[in-house]
Amino acid sequence: MTTNPREWAQEAVAQCVASVVRSRRAVRAFKQKPLERKLVEEILSDAATAPSGANVQPWRVYVVTGAAKEELAAALVAASRSGTAPAPAHFPEPLPEVFRARLQDFGARYYASLGIERSDAAARTRQSERNFSFFGAPVGLLISIDRRLKPHSWIDLGLFAQNLMISAKARGIDTCPQVSFAPFHDVIASHVGMSPEEVTAFGMSMGYGDSDAPVNQTAMPRERVQDFARMVGFPE
Ligand SMILES: Cc1cc2nc3c(=O)[nH]c(=O)nc-3n(C[C@H](O)[C@H](O)[C@H](O)COP(=O)(O)O)c2cc1C
């Protein structure tokens, strides 16, 4: 432990940031406590400090709450049940084995936390539909990008989203990023008034997480650093 005040302060900041980063989880059950508009705007302002290639800042965000959120959720459930939206294509088919194993592990942990049997397709569908009501969060976000941009600029959206989630977590607010919204771009665009150039990239639930809900108590495992990083050129 250092006695140098500057180093001590630096170490305290590092621990604080690490603790916020490590405590963020995808939260899927929320308290019925509203979120103030000012707070949402502060979080979005933090998020917008994210880096972007050539500083093009490609993100657009639509924030829904109250009746607007409920109406959008109802329209999305209806669209999902009608089967008219394109099938989700978030992953390639076949999915390489290493990723398939992790996806299956995620599914097993997720549905076990909800007490849903693997064979219970109806319960799984009901849970999937909860994506559209933002898992009961008071605020929903829809994040879009200009469809004329290349995949390169989608990297910027990820950085924006992580900034957003960490800023929220530092304020005691939980989030869940959700690609489930992407296949329903047309419904979302007409509800929130997107321009024809935009495409919905993902959505996000935001609110105060219910820490008693079993679904929020499952930590998803991560690979160890030595398994995904190779250190080159460092002394042994
Ligand atoms: C781009 C992206 C899309 C995601 N889409 C969904 C989604 O549609 N529905 C959902 O419940 N979780 C979704 N998640 C949350 C992941 O399942 C979650 O981040 C992952 O399992 C790791 O768990 P953790 O965030 O709690 O650490 C998404 C996460 C990311 C980054």
The ligand as an SDF file (V2000), in Angstrom:
LIG
                    3D

 31 33  0  0  0  0  0  0  0  0999 V2000
  -25.1070   -6.6950  -27.9940 C   0  0  0  0  0  0  0  0  0  0  0  0
  -25.8320   -7.4210  -26.8930 C   0  0  0  0  0  0  0  0  0  0  0  0
  -27.1010   -7.9100  -27.1200 C   0  0  0  0  0  0  0  0  0  0  0  0
  -27.8130   -8.5480  -26.0960 C   0  0  0  0  0  0  0  0  0  0  0  0
  -29.1090   -8.9150  -26.3080 N   0  0  0  0  0  0  0  0  0  0  0  0
  -29.8370   -9.4040  -25.2880 C   0  0  0  0  0  0  0  0  0  0  0  0
  -31.2250   -9.6270  -25.4550 C   0  0  0  0  0  0  0  0  0  0  0  0
  -31.7980   -9.4210  -26.5220 O   0  0  0  0  0  0  0  0  0  0  0  0
  -31.9330  -10.0750  -24.3910 N   0  0  0  0  0  0  0  0  0  0  0  0
  -31.3450  -10.3090  -23.1810 C   0  0  0  0  0  0  0  0  0  0  0  0
  -32.0390  -10.7070  -22.2350 O   0  0  0  0  0  0  0  0  0  0  0  0
  -29.9980  -10.0990  -22.9920 N   0  0  0  0  0  0  0  0  0  0  0  0
  -29.2570   -9.6350  -24.0040 C   0  0  0  0  0  0  0  0  0  0  0  0
  -27.9270   -9.3510  -23.8270 N   0  0  0  0  0  0  0  0  0  0  0  0
  -27.3010   -9.5740  -22.5200 C   0  0  0  0  0  0  0  0  0  0  0  0
  -26.3260  -10.7510  -22.5260 C   0  0  0  0  0  0  0  0  0  0  0  0
  -27.0150  -11.9710  -22.4930 O   0  0  0  0  0  0  0  0  0  0  0  0
  -25.3860  -10.6050  -21.3270 C   0  0  0  0  0  0  0  0  0  0  0  0
  -24.6750   -9.4130  -21.4320 O   0  0  0  0  0  0  0  0  0  0  0  0
  -24.4060  -11.7690  -21.2390 C   0  0  0  0  0  0  0  0  0  0  0  0
  -25.0730  -12.9720  -20.9920 O   0  0  0  0  0  0  0  0  0  0  0  0
  -23.3580  -11.5580  -20.1260 C   0  0  0  0  0  0  0  0  0  0  0  0
  -24.0050  -11.3650  -18.8920 O   0  0  0  0  0  0  0  0  0  0  0  0
  -23.7800  -10.0490  -18.0190 P   0  0  0  0  0  0  0  0  0  0  0  0
  -24.0490   -8.8560  -18.9080 O   0  0  0  0  0  0  0  0  0  0  0  0
  -24.7990  -10.1500  -16.8940 O   0  0  0  0  0  0  0  0  0  0  0  0
  -22.3730  -10.0590  -17.5370 O   0  0  0  0  0  0  0  0  0  0  0  0
  -27.1970   -8.7390  -24.8350 C   0  0  0  0  0  0  0  0  0  0  0  0
  -25.9010   -8.2640  -24.6280 C   0  0  0  0  0  0  0  0  0  0  0  0
  -25.2280   -7.6140  -25.6360 C   0  0  0  0  0  0  0  0  0  0  0  0
  -23.8540   -7.0700  -25.3780 C   0  0  0  0  0  0  0  0  0  0  0  0
  1  2  1  0
  2  3  1  0
  2 30  2  0
  3  4  2  0
  4  5  1  0
  4 28  1  0
  5  6  2  0
  6  7  1  0
  6 13  1  0
  7  8  2  0
  7  9  1  0
  9 10  1  0
 10 11  2  0
 10 12  1  0
 12 13  2  0
 13 14  1  0
 14 15  1  0
 14 28  1  0
 15 16  1  0
 16 17  1  0
 16 18  1  0
 18 19  1  0
 18 20  1  0
 20 21  1  0
 20 22  1  0
 22 23  1  0
 23 24  1  0
 24 25  2  0
 24 26  1  0
 24 27  1  0
 28 29  2  0
 29 30  1  0
 30 31  1  0
M  END
$$$$
